[in-house]
Amino acid sequence: SISYIGTLTQNQNPTILWQVLGELCQENQAMKKDLQIQLIGKIDFSAINDIKDNHLTNNTIRLEYLPHNEAIQKQRKAQVLLLLLVKNRETAKGILTGKFFEYLAAERPILALGPTDGDVAKILGETNAGKMIEFDDKNQMRQVILEFYQLYKQQKLVLQTQSLHQYSRKSLTEKLAQLLNESLVTK
């Protein structure tokens, strides 16, 4: 399963991803049978239309709303978590959403679409928690999806993370408290 949890706006709609998944399903009947796209939350009609246009409707499960604790459980059960930054590269470079940190905590592979030279890409590289792909890089997207699918079929789709603890809520709160204490001492 590829799971997206949250609000998906038109400015985040991964048109190329839906095309790649549709093409792969046409080429590989086993993948068509195995693929499940879970969209949980408010999903823009443009994404729903793209899913339909790429013949992925039968592979898609939509849930409008889940309480936060149930959404966290869905994150932990997904094979791959889909993270979509906004398509504006310059805006997206510095975006670190709460969802991203929840996805890290779920310890499931993350397929992120956005700038490969931004903060999310840097953290994914440091932690080995997933792959960052540019929104329009169809070849890389295809390659990564096939890689994830092969690992899934071999029952080896697991994270071998590094330094993930430094991005936990507890660790980040401790760092913030330390910075605040240091600023008070210097005044």
C-alpha atoms as a printed R data frame, in Angstrom:
    type eleno elety resid chain resno       x       y       z
1   ATOM     1    CA   SER     A     1   0.000   0.000   0.000
2   ATOM     2    CA   ILE     A     2   0.976   3.568  -0.655
3   ATOM     3    CA   SER     A     3  -0.735   5.756   1.936
4   ATOM     4    CA   TYR     A     4  -1.285   9.497   1.980
5   ATOM     5    CA   ILE     A     5  -2.756  10.872   5.177
6   ATOM     6    CA   GLY     A     6  -3.869  14.491   5.448
7   ATOM     7    CA   THR     A     7  -5.069  17.237   3.155
8   ATOM     8    CA   LEU     A     8  -3.996  16.895  -0.470
9   ATOM     9    CA   THR     A     9  -4.379  20.184  -2.358
10  ATOM    10    CA   GLN     A    10  -4.262  20.832  -6.092
11  ATOM    11    CA   ASN     A    11  -0.795  22.339  -5.547
12  ATOM    12    CA   GLN     A    12   0.373  18.975  -4.167
13  ATOM    13    CA   ASN     A    13  -1.378  16.663  -6.625
14  ATOM    14    CA   PRO     A    14   1.314  14.279  -7.957
15  ATOM    15    CA   THR     A    15   0.058  13.975 -11.545
16  ATOM    16    CA   ILE     A    16   3.233  12.211 -12.705
17  ATOM    17    CA   LEU     A    17   3.011   9.686  -9.851
18  ATOM    18    CA   TRP     A    18  -0.503   8.677 -10.875
19  ATOM    19    CA   GLN     A    19   0.729   8.315 -14.479
20  ATOM    20    CA   VAL     A    20   3.664   6.138 -13.417
21  ATOM    21    CA   LEU     A    21   1.486   3.923 -11.222
22  ATOM    22    CA   GLY     A    22  -1.069   3.573 -14.035
23  ATOM    23    CA   GLU     A    23   1.614   2.621 -16.553
24  ATOM    24    CA   LEU     A    24   3.232   0.119 -14.186
25  ATOM    25    CA   CYS     A    25  -0.134  -1.507 -13.514
26  ATOM    26    CA   GLN     A    26  -0.762  -1.837 -17.268
27  ATOM    27    CA   GLU     A    27   2.655  -3.449 -17.736
28  ATOM    28    CA   ASN     A    28   2.570  -5.714 -14.688
29  ATOM    29    CA   GLN     A    29  -0.648  -7.526 -13.752
30  ATOM    30    CA   ALA     A    30   0.822  -8.690 -10.419
31  ATOM    31    CA   MET     A    31   1.470  -5.085  -9.456
32  ATOM    32    CA   LYS     A    32  -2.027  -4.093 -10.579
33  ATOM    33    CA   LYS     A    33  -3.397  -6.795  -8.287
34  ATOM    34    CA   ASP     A    34  -1.123  -5.872  -5.351
35  ATOM    35    CA   LEU     A    35  -1.305  -2.075  -5.498
36  ATOM    36    CA   GLN     A    36  -3.455  -0.301  -2.961
37  ATOM    37    CA   ILE     A    37  -3.505   3.488  -2.752
38  ATOM    38    CA   GLN     A    38  -4.922   4.767   0.534
39  ATOM    39    CA   LEU     A    39  -6.003   8.399   0.597
40  ATOM    40    CA   ILE     A    40  -7.062   9.453   4.062
41  ATOM    41    CA   GLY     A    41  -8.257  13.007   4.563
42  ATOM    42    CA   LYS     A    42  -9.472  15.824   2.340
43  ATOM    43    CA   ILE     A    43  -8.360  15.055  -1.214
44  ATOM    44    CA   ASP     A    44  -8.623  17.637  -3.999
45  ATOM    45    CA   PHE     A    45 -10.780  16.639  -6.975
46  ATOM    46    CA   SER     A    46  -7.759  17.027  -9.312
47  ATOM    47    CA   ALA     A    47  -6.088  14.038  -7.646
48  ATOM    48    CA   ILE     A    48  -9.293  11.983  -7.819
49  ATOM    49    CA   ASN     A    49  -9.635  12.828 -11.532
50  ATOM    50    CA   ASP     A    50  -5.988  11.902 -12.228
51  ATOM    51    CA   ILE     A    51  -6.444   8.592 -10.410
52  ATOM    52    CA   LYS     A    52  -9.520   7.887 -12.523
53  ATOM    53    CA   ASP     A    53  -7.781   8.935 -15.765
54  ATOM    54    CA   ASN     A    54  -4.925   6.529 -15.008
55  ATOM    55    CA   HIS     A    55  -7.266   3.591 -14.291
56  ATOM    56    CA   LEU     A    56  -6.353   3.420 -10.599
57  ATOM    57    CA   THR     A    57  -9.844   3.831  -9.122
58  ATOM    58    CA   ASN     A    58 -10.155   0.123  -8.279
59  ATOM    59    CA   ASN     A    59  -6.785   0.302  -6.511
60  ATOM    60    CA   THR     A    60  -7.778   3.292  -4.390
61  ATOM    61    CA   ILE     A    61  -9.355   3.418  -0.947
62  ATOM    62    CA   ARG     A    62 -10.575   6.814   0.259
63  ATOM    63    CA   LEU     A    63 -11.426   7.756   3.804
64  ATOM    64    CA   GLU     A    64 -12.560  11.331   4.387
65  ATOM    65    CA   TYR     A    65 -11.660  11.566   8.050
66  ATOM    66    CA   LEU     A    66 -10.044   9.553  10.810
67  ATOM    67    CA   PRO     A    67  -9.346  10.590  14.394
68  ATOM    68    CA   HIS     A    68  -5.663  11.403  14.862
69  ATOM    69    CA   ASN     A    69  -4.843   8.245  16.831
70  ATOM    70    CA   GLU     A    70  -6.373   6.078  14.077
71  ATOM    71    CA   ALA     A    71  -4.461   8.019  11.418
72  ATOM    72    CA   ILE     A    72  -1.224   7.298  13.294
73  ATOM    73    CA   GLN     A    73  -2.116   3.580  13.315
74  ATOM    74    CA   LYS     A    74  -2.713   3.685   9.536
75  ATOM    75    CA   GLN     A    75   0.715   5.284   9.089
76  ATOM    76    CA   ARG     A    76   2.395   2.475  10.997
77  ATOM    77    CA   LYS     A    77   0.588  -0.211   8.942
78  ATOM    78    CA   ALA     A    78   1.329   1.247   5.489
79  ATOM    79    CA   GLN     A    79   4.016  -0.302   3.329
80  ATOM    80    CA   VAL     A    80   4.984   3.130   1.938
81  ATOM    81    CA   LEU     A    81   4.003   6.588   3.182
82  ATOM    82    CA   LEU     A    82   3.505   9.259   0.528
83  ATOM    83    CA   LEU     A    83   4.674  12.759   1.469
84  ATOM    84    CA   LEU     A    84   3.752  15.540  -0.930
85  ATOM    85    CA   LEU     A    85   5.314  18.958  -0.561
86  ATOM    86    CA   VAL     A    86   3.983  21.898  -2.569
87  ATOM    87    CA   LYS     A    87   5.046  22.086  -6.217
88  ATOM    88    CA   ASN     A    88   6.713  25.502  -5.811
89  ATOM    89    CA   ARG     A    89  10.359  24.442  -5.366
90  ATOM    90    CA   GLU     A    90  11.543  27.568  -3.553
91  ATOM    91    CA   THR     A    91   8.661  27.461  -1.069
92  ATOM    92    CA   ALA     A    92   8.995  23.718  -0.530
93  ATOM    93    CA   LYS     A    93  12.751  23.711   0.166
94  ATOM    94    CA   GLY     A    94  12.344  24.877   3.759
95  ATOM    95    CA   ILE     A    95   9.053  23.146   4.605
96  ATOM    96    CA   LEU     A    96   9.165  20.600   7.423
97  ATOM    97    CA   THR     A    97   5.594  19.635   8.213
98  ATOM    98    CA   GLY     A    98   4.289  17.947  11.342
99  ATOM    99    CA   LYS     A    99   3.146  15.124   9.060
100 ATOM   100    CA   PHE     A   100   6.775  14.537   8.031
101 ATOM   101    CA   PHE     A   101   7.824  14.001  11.649
102 ATOM   102    CA   GLU     A   102   4.830  11.708  12.234
103 ATOM   103    CA   TYR     A   103   5.849   9.727   9.159
104 ATOM   104    CA   LEU     A   104   9.404   9.432  10.534
105 ATOM   105    CA   ALA     A   105   8.012   8.184  13.842
106 ATOM   106    CA   ALA     A   106   5.918   5.558  12.010
107 ATOM   107    CA   GLU     A   107   9.184   3.979  10.811
108 ATOM   108    CA   ARG     A   108   7.808   3.086   7.385
109 ATOM   109    CA   PRO     A   109   9.540   3.941   4.086
110 ATOM   110    CA   ILE     A   110   8.661   7.418   2.861
111 ATOM   111    CA   LEU     A   111   8.176   8.295  -0.790
112 ATOM   112    CA   ALA     A   112   8.471  12.087  -0.811
113 ATOM   113    CA   LEU     A   113   7.856  14.372  -3.774
114 ATOM   114    CA   GLY     A   114   9.462  17.781  -3.686
115 ATOM   115    CA   PRO     A   115  12.850  19.463  -4.073
116 ATOM   116    CA   THR     A   116  15.803  17.090  -3.818
117 ATOM   117    CA   ASP     A   117  17.902  19.924  -2.372
118 ATOM   118    CA   GLY     A   118  15.478  20.900   0.419
119 ATOM   119    CA   ASP     A   119  15.297  20.201   4.137
120 ATOM   120    CA   VAL     A   120  13.090  17.102   3.842
121 ATOM   121    CA   ALA     A   121  15.522  15.557   1.340
122 ATOM   122    CA   LYS     A   122  18.423  16.290   3.696
123 ATOM   123    CA   ILE     A   123  16.717  14.590   6.644
124 ATOM   124    CA   LEU     A   124  15.642  11.603   4.527
125 ATOM   125    CA   GLY     A   125  19.266  11.242   3.437
126 ATOM   126    CA   GLU     A   126  20.590  11.517   7.008
127 ATOM   127    CA   THR     A   127  18.113   9.003   8.400
128 ATOM   128    CA   ASN     A   128  17.775   6.654   5.408
129 ATOM   129    CA   ALA     A   129  13.996   6.845   6.023
130 ATOM   130    CA   GLY     A   130  12.912   7.131   2.405
131 ATOM   131    CA   LYS     A   131  13.427   8.669  -1.013
132 ATOM   132    CA   MET     A   132  12.911  12.220  -2.239
133 ATOM   133    CA   ILE     A   133  11.983  12.688  -5.891
134 ATOM   134    CA   GLU     A   134  11.262  15.859  -7.846
135 ATOM   135    CA   PHE     A   135   7.557  16.164  -8.754
136 ATOM   136    CA   ASP     A   136   8.319  15.941 -12.488
137 ATOM   137    CA   ASP     A   137  11.087  13.278 -12.482
138 ATOM   138    CA   LYS     A   138   9.134  10.449 -14.074
139 ATOM   139    CA   ASN     A   139  12.143   8.151 -14.586
140 ATOM   140    CA   GLN     A   140  13.327   8.384 -10.970
141 ATOM   141    CA   MET     A   141   9.756   7.946  -9.713
142 ATOM   142    CA   ARG     A   142   9.335   4.798 -11.787
143 ATOM   143    CA   GLN     A   143  12.677   3.426 -10.594
144 ATOM   144    CA   VAL     A   144  11.941   4.045  -6.897
145 ATOM   145    CA   ILE     A   145   8.431   2.590  -7.093
146 ATOM   146    CA   LEU     A   146   9.769  -0.542  -8.793
147 ATOM   147    CA   GLU     A   147  12.493  -0.793  -6.133
148 ATOM   148    CA   PHE     A   148   9.928  -0.508  -3.327
149 ATOM   149    CA   TYR     A   149   7.669  -3.041  -5.072
150 ATOM   150    CA   GLN     A   150  10.484  -5.579  -5.488
151 ATOM   151    CA   LEU     A   151  11.396  -5.208  -1.807
152 ATOM   152    CA   TYR     A   152   7.722  -5.661  -0.903
153 ATOM   153    CA   LYS     A   153   7.485  -8.848  -2.981
154 ATOM   154    CA   GLN     A   154  10.629 -10.162  -1.246
155 ATOM   155    CA   GLN     A   155   9.167  -9.182   2.150
156 ATOM   156    CA   LYS     A   156  12.160  -6.886   2.685
157 ATOM   157    CA   LEU     A   157  10.431  -3.498   2.595
158 ATOM   158    CA   VAL     A   158  11.765  -2.364   5.968
159 ATOM   159    CA   LEU     A   159  13.704   0.678   7.066
160 ATOM   160    CA   GLN     A   160  17.332   0.514   8.033
161 ATOM   161    CA   THR     A   161  17.238   3.955   9.612
162 ATOM   162    CA   GLN     A   162  20.065   5.914  11.086
163 ATOM   163    CA   SER     A   163  19.902   8.713  13.642
164 ATOM   164    CA   LEU     A   164  16.095   8.778  13.562
165 ATOM   165    CA   HIS     A   165  15.878   9.442  17.318
166 ATOM   166    CA   GLN     A   166  17.196  12.994  16.877
167 ATOM   167    CA   TYR     A   167  13.944  13.913  15.099
168 ATOM   168    CA   SER     A   168  11.581  12.556  17.751
169 ATOM   169    CA   ARG     A   169   9.272  15.007  19.548
170 ATOM   170    CA   LYS     A   170  11.162  14.410  22.780
171 ATOM   171    CA   SER     A   171  14.583  15.094  21.260
172 ATOM   172    CA   LEU     A   172  13.403  18.188  19.368
173 ATOM   173    CA   THR     A   173  11.680  19.552  22.492
174 ATOM   174    CA   GLU     A   174  14.884  19.053  24.494
175 ATOM   175    CA   LYS     A   175  16.856  20.975  21.833
176 ATOM   176    CA   LEU     A   176  14.300  23.804  21.872
177 ATOM   177    CA   ALA     A   177  14.403  23.984  25.681
178 ATOM   178    CA   GLN     A   178  18.196  24.110  25.572
179 ATOM   179    CA   LEU     A   179  18.126  26.981  23.061
180 ATOM   180    CA   LEU     A   180  15.615  28.890  25.167
181 ATOM   181    CA   ASN     A   181  17.699  28.383  28.309
182 ATOM   182    CA   GLU     A   182  20.839  29.546  26.502
183 ATOM   183    CA   SER     A   183  19.077  32.681  25.235
184 ATOM   184    CA   LEU     A   184  17.922  33.520  28.755
185 ATOM   185    CA   VAL     A   185  21.437  33.097  30.159
186 ATOM   186    CA   THR     A   186  22.978  35.389  27.541
187 ATOM   187    CA   LYS     A   187  20.506  38.212  28.278
